[in-house]
Amino acid sequence: MAEFRINPALDRAALAAAYRRDRRVRVVDLLEEDGLADFYWSLHDREDWWHLVHTPDGIVELDRGQRAAMSADRRAELDRIVDSGARDGFQYRYEGLRVPWSGDGERAGDPLAAFSRLMASAAMIDLLREITGHDGLAFTDGHATAYGPGDFLTGHDDDVAGKARIAAYVFGMTPRWRPEWGGLLLFHGEGEADVAGQVPRFNTLDLFAVPQRHSVSMVTSAAPVRRFAVTGWLRAQA
């Protein structure tokens, strides 16, 4: 069964100082390397991803079989809806994977489940409290994401009433990525031109305070692999 460990060499004081200054920080080499390659390949090889599309009528979830069975006209119509929504409002398109239920024996050794256990562990909660300075942090949640060509996420700030989100995180699971391929985590400043970006990389935790406007730029057709990550939130008791 896969189990992950926090890198003991992290400079926690420096990470906390950066978070206080910028309201965000990138934690490079968050975990020890054991098992991370297997984690990547488990995400790469799985076929039970579901494709998420935001539409005016609600969220559309399609598994790979449903997408493959779509007619050309239906696919073109969905593309039109996605493009229209992205012009002026909140829109997204990407693949997601839910964390296996803890009682699912078939998935008991799943690396995604192991990563979720780590994110919920006392050691990780203590680290995240230390970095963010939020003693009220009670638990984390999240899911795996995969962005392929044409996938993106427009600007938003994650501030949802009743969710008690303190911060958001993106744990990068992409071994090799060029910024020209898109898929950058972008942080938006006060003006439309004021944007700072982070290139996807492996074993890296991007941690940022909520609310904070951000987006994921569209992945281009040049990308030979998908942009894998586990994304979620640090939450207080509601």
C-alpha positions in Angstrom: 0.0 0.0 0.0 1.4 3.4 -1.0 2.2 5.8 1.8 3.9 9.2 1.4 6.1 11.2 3.7 6.7 14.9 4.1 10.2 16.1 3.1 12.0 16.8 6.4 14.3 19.3 4.7 11.6 21.9 4.0 12.5 25.4 5.2 9.3 26.0 7.1 10.2 29.4 8.3 11.0 30.7 4.8 7.8 29.2 3.4 5.8 30.9 6.1 7.5 34.2 5.5 6.8 34.0 1.8 3.1 33.1 2.4 2.7 36.1 4.8 4.3 38.4 2.3 2.5 37.3 -0.9 -0.5 35.3 0.3 0.8 32.4 -1.7 3.9 30.2 -1.8 5.3 27.4 -3.9 6.6 24.4 -1.9 9.1 22.6 -4.1 9.8 18.9 -3.3 7.0 18.7 -0.7 7.3 14.9 -0.3 10.1 12.4 -0.3 10.3 10.7 -3.7 9.4 7.1 -2.7 6.2 6.1 -4.5 5.7 9.3 -6.4 6.5 7.8 -9.8 4.0 5.1 -9.2 1.5 7.8 -8.2 2.1 9.6 -11.5 1.6 6.4 -13.6 -1.5 5.5 -11.7 -3.0 8.8 -12.8 -1.7 8.5 -16.3 -3.1 5.0 -16.9 -6.5 5.2 -15.3 -9.5 5.2 -17.6 -12.2 6.3 -15.1 -11.6 10.0 -15.4 -14.7 12.1 -15.8 -14.8 15.2 -18.0 -16.2 18.4 -16.4 -17.8 21.2 -18.4 -19.6 24.2 -17.0 -22.8 25.1 -18.9 -25.7 27.6 -18.3 -27.8 24.6 -17.3 -25.3 23.2 -14.8 -22.2 21.0 -14.7 -22.0 18.3 -17.4 -20.0 15.2 -16.3 -19.0 12.8 -19.1 -17.0 9.6 -18.7 -14.7 8.7 -21.6 -17.2 6.3 -23.1 -19.8 8.9 -23.2 -17.5 11.4 -24.8 -16.4 8.9 -27.4 -20.0 8.1 -28.2 -21.0 11.8 -28.8 -22.0 12.8 -32.3 -19.9 15.4 -34.1 -22.8 17.8 -33.9 -23.2 17.3 -30.1 -19.5 17.8 -29.6 -19.5 20.9 -31.7 -22.4 22.3 -29.7 -20.7 21.6 -26.4 -17.5 23.3 -27.7 -19.7 26.3 -28.7 -21.2 26.5 -25.2 -17.7 26.3 -23.6 -16.3 29.0 -25.8 -19.2 31.3 -25.3 -19.0 30.9 -21.5 -15.3 31.6 -21.5 -15.6 34.9 -23.3 -17.4 36.8 -20.6 -17.9 34.6 -17.5 -16.7 31.7 -15.4 -16.0 28.6 -17.4 -13.9 25.4 -17.3 -13.2 22.2 -19.0 -10.9 19.5 -17.6 -10.9 15.9 -16.4 -11.4 15.0 -12.7 -11.1 12.0 -10.5 -12.7 11.6 -7.1 -10.7 10.3 -4.1 -11.7 6.7 -3.5 -14.0 6.1 -0.6 -12.0 4.9 2.4 -14.2 1.8 2.7 -13.6 0.7 -0.9 -11.4 -2.4 -0.5 -10.7 -2.5 -4.2 -9.1 0.9 -4.1 -7.5 0.6 -0.6 -4.0 0.8 -2.0 -4.7 3.6 -4.5 -2.0 6.2 -4.5 -4.7 9.0 -4.7 -6.3 7.6 -1.5 -2.8 7.5 0.1 -2.2 11.1 -0.8 -5.6 12.1 0.6 -4.7 10.4 3.8 -1.5 12.3 4.0 -3.2 15.6 3.4 -5.6 14.8 6.2 -2.8 13.7 8.6 -1.8 15.5 11.8 1.7 16.0 10.4 0.4 17.7 7.2 -2.2 19.8 9.0 0.6 21.0 11.4 2.8 21.9 8.4 0.0 23.8 6.6 -0.9 25.7 9.8 2.7 26.6 10.3 3.0 27.9 6.7 -0.4 29.8 6.5 -0.5 30.9 10.1 -4.1 29.8 10.4 -4.5 27.9 13.6 -8.2 27.3 12.8 -7.3 25.0 9.9 -9.3 21.8 10.6 -9.2 19.6 7.5 -8.4 19.4 3.8 -10.3 18.1 0.8 -9.6 17.7 -2.9 -9.6 15.6 -6.1 -7.3 14.8 -8.9 -7.3 16.9 -12.1 -6.0 16.4 -15.6 -5.8 19.1 -18.2 -5.4 18.1 -21.8 -5.4 20.1 -25.1 -8.3 22.6 -25.0 -8.8 22.3 -21.2 -8.7 25.5 -19.1 -10.2 27.2 -16.0 -11.2 30.9 -16.1 -10.7 33.4 -13.3 -12.3 32.9 -9.9 -11.4 33.3 -6.3 -12.7 30.1 -4.6 -14.6 32.1 -2.0 -17.9 30.1 -1.7 -20.3 30.8 1.1 -20.5 28.1 3.7 -17.3 26.3 2.6 -15.0 27.9 5.2 -12.1 27.8 2.8 -8.9 29.2 4.2 -6.6 28.5 1.3 -6.4 26.5 -1.9 -3.7 24.1 -3.0 -2.5 22.5 -6.2 -0.1 19.6 -5.9 1.7 19.2 -9.2 2.2 15.7 -10.6 3.6 16.7 -14.0 7.2 15.5 -14.5 8.1 17.5 -17.6 6.3 20.6 -18.9 7.1 23.6 -21.0 5.4 26.9 -20.3 4.6 27.2 -24.0 2.2 24.3 -23.6 -0.2 26.3 -21.4 -1.7 24.9 -18.3 -0.1 27.6 -16.1 -1.6 28.5 -12.7 -2.1 32.2 -13.1 -2.7 34.7 -10.3 -4.6 37.9 -11.2 -3.7 41.3 -9.9 -5.8 44.4 -9.8 -5.7 45.0 -13.6 -6.2 42.6 -16.5 -2.6 42.9 -17.5 -1.3 42.2 -13.9 -0.8 38.4 -14.0 1.8 36.1 -12.4 2.1 32.5 -13.4 3.5 29.2 -12.2 4.6 26.4 -14.6 3.4 22.9 -13.8 6.0 20.7 -12.2 6.4 17.5 -10.2 6.1 17.1 -6.4 5.3 20.8 -5.9 2.6 22.3 -3.8 1.2 25.7 -4.8 -0.6 27.1 -1.7 -2.6 30.3 -1.8 -5.0 32.2 0.4 -8.7 32.4 -0.3 -10.0 34.7 -1.7 -7.4 35.2 -4.4 -8.3 35.4 -8.1 -6.6 32.8 -10.2 -7.1 30.7 -13.4 -5.5 27.9 -15.4 -4.5 28.9 -18.9 -5.6 26.7 -21.8 -3.4 23.7 -22.6 -2.3 23.7 -26.2 -2.3 20.9 -28.8 1.5 20.8 -28.5 1.3 19.2 -25.1 2.3 15.5 -25.4 0.9 14.6 -22.0 -1.8 15.9 -19.7 -1.2 18.3 -16.8 -1.8 16.2 -13.7 -2.4 17.6 -10.2 -4.4 17.1 -7.0 -6.3 20.2 -6.2 -8.3 21.2 -3.1 -8.7 23.4 -0.1 -7.6 24.0 3.4 -10.8 24.5 5.5 -11.9 25.6 8.9 -14.8 24.0 10.7 -17.9 25.7 9.2 
